Amino acid sequence: QVQLQESGPGLVKPSETLSLTCTLSGGSISRFYWSWIRQPPGKGLEWIGHIQYSGTTDYNPSLKGRVTISIDTSKNQFSLRLSSLTAADTAVYYCARGPTYLYPNAFDIWGLGTMVTVSS
Amino acid sequence: QSALTQPPSASGSPGQSVTISCTGTSSDVDVGAYSYVSWYQQHPGKAPKLMIYEVTKRPSGVPDRFSGSKSGNTASLTVSGLQAEDEADYYCSSYACGNHCYVFGTGTKVTVL
C-alpha cells in the first residue's frame, strides 16, 4: 500500500526558509510526478508545484522564485523549500502523488499533512 | 492565477441529490479547453480524497453515487442518494495556465440535512 508522510518543523520564523520532506513507502518514487499542495487554516487548497522522478519541476507562478522542489530517489523522498516566509504561508502542507498515467492531471494519494506556522 | 469558482455551500436531505458547479473564467483557467477536471472530498481534519478525474471517471472504490460532468466552461459534481458520510468539503481542480500547472476551486461545503 502506497503511503506518503510529510516531516519538518511546525514553527518557522518570518523571512526564514521552510524545509519539508515527503517520504514514500510501499512503492517507488522513480515513477510519476510528486506534488506539494497547501491549505491555510479555514481556506482552500493551493497547488505549490511538482517534480518528476527525473527531476523536472513546475511551480505555481504565484510562488515562483520562492519555491524549490527536489527529489532523492535513493531515499524515496522528495522535498520542498519555501523562502522569505510570511504569515500568509501558514498552512497545512500536503505532499501528494500526481499526476500519473493512472489518473492524469489528478492527485490520487495524499499524505496526512503537516501544519506549519510562520511566527516569531 | 485565479482559482476556480464554486458555490460556498450546498445541502440536501438523505437520499436526495446535490450538484456542485466549478467554473473557470479567466484565460489561464480554461475548464472548457481541457478534459482534466478532478474532484476531491475532504472531511474535517483529513487529507483530501480523489473522487473524480478526467471530468467523469471514478477511481476504484469510489461509489457510483458520485458522478462528474462538464458543459462549456463549467464542470459539475453530482452526489446522488446523499448519505450522512457525504457531508464534507468538495474541491474541483483543473489543469491550467498552459505551462503544466494546476488550480483548485474555492471549495463547497456540502451539508446533509
Contacts between the chains, C-beta under 8 A, distances in Angstrom:
chain1	res1	chain2	res2	distance
A	35	B	102	7.9
A	37	B	104	8.0
A	44	B	3	6.8
A	44	B	91	6.4
A	44	B	104	5.9
A	44	B	105	7.1
A	44	B	106	5.5
A	44	B	107	4.5
A	45	B	40	7.6
A	45	B	48	6.8
A	45	B	91	5.5
A	45	B	93	7.6
A	45	B	104	4.2
A	45	B	107	7.5
A	46	B	104	6.6
A	47	B	93	7.6
A	47	B	101	6.7
A	47	B	102	4.3
A	47	B	103	6.7
A	47	B	104	6.5
A	49	B	101	7.9
A	58	B	99	7.0
A	58	B	100	4.5
A	58	B	101	5.7
A	59	B	101	7.5
A	60	B	1	6.6
A	60	B	101	6.1
A	61	B	1	5.5
A	61	B	97	6.7
A	61	B	101	6.9
A	62	B	1	5.5
A	94	B	47	6.0
A	94	B	48	7.6
A	103	B	38	7.6
A	103	B	50	6.6
A	103	B	53	4.8
A	103	B	54	7.9
A	103	B	59	6.7
A	104	B	36	6.4
A	104	B	53	7.0
A	104	B	54	6.0
A	105	B	34	7.8
A	105	B	36	3.7
A	105	B	38	6.9
A	105	B	53	7.4
A	105	B	54	7.5
A	105	B	94	7.9
A	105	B	95	4.5
A	105	B	102	7.2
A	106	B	36	7.7
A	106	B	38	4.0
A	106	B	50	5.7
A	106	B	53	3.9
A	106	B	54	7.5
A	106	B	93	7.3
A	107	B	38	7.5
A	107	B	40	7.6
A	107	B	48	7.6
A	107	B	50	6.4
A	107	B	93	7.6
A	108	B	50	4.9
A	108	B	53	7.7
A	108	B	59	6.4
A	110	B	47	4.1
A	110	B	48	5.9
A	110	B	49	7.5
A	111	B	47	6.6
A	112	B	47	5.8
A	113	B	47	5.5
